[in-house]
Amino acid sequence: MKGVMRFGKKGKLSPQYIGPYQISKRIGNVAYELELPQELAVVHPEEIPVQILDRQVRKLRTKEVASVKVLWRNQFFKEATWEAEEDMEKRYPHLFETGANADQGTNFLLRTT
């Protein structure tokens, strides 16, 4: 994250240690889900795709891979990223819907199949 962020009332500048927090779920041997305070939600904001800007198909040796250029919430156009179309369609099917939602400007359909 760009810039300096102050954590909590203690005014810590370095995020090396902040806590302790309650463990809500154990995910793996060394991975846990913690109950964090709301003010820490901006540390790792959830990225949500807003619009598909472009589509390309790249030919590899034996197969073709379709990619879509995705504009994410809170990002500029120049920071849009190329993502695998198949993965994006599984995770965010609303971006690929046709019909009434396609005309609202929240998605840009470039799918040709």
C-alpha positions, 0 to 999 in steps of 0.5 A, a space after each residue: 500500500 502506498 504511503 504511510 498508514 497509522 494503525 490504531 490509537 497507538 500511532 504505530 507506523 510499522 505494521 510488524 506487530 498489531 494485536 493480539 486478536 481473537 482467532 475465529 477459524 483455523 484454516 491450516 497448520 499455520 494459517 488462521 482467520 482472525 477477527 480484526 477491527 473495522 479500522 484495519 479493513 483498509 489495509 487489504 481492501 477487497 478488489 472487485 472487478 467493475 468492468 471488462 475493458 478488452 479481450 484477447 486470445 493468445 496462441 501458445 504452442 498447442 492451445 489458445 488462451 483467452 484473457 480479459 482486461 479488467 478494471 478494478 474498483 479503486 484503480 485507474 484505467 492504466 492499472 487494469 490487469 489482464 486476467 484469464 477469461 475462464 477464471 474471471 467468468 467462474 468468479 464473476 459471472 455477472 461481468 459476462 451476462 447479456 441482456 438488461 444488465 449489459 446496457 447499464 454501463 457496469 459491464 462491457 461485454 466483448 465475448 464473441 462465443 
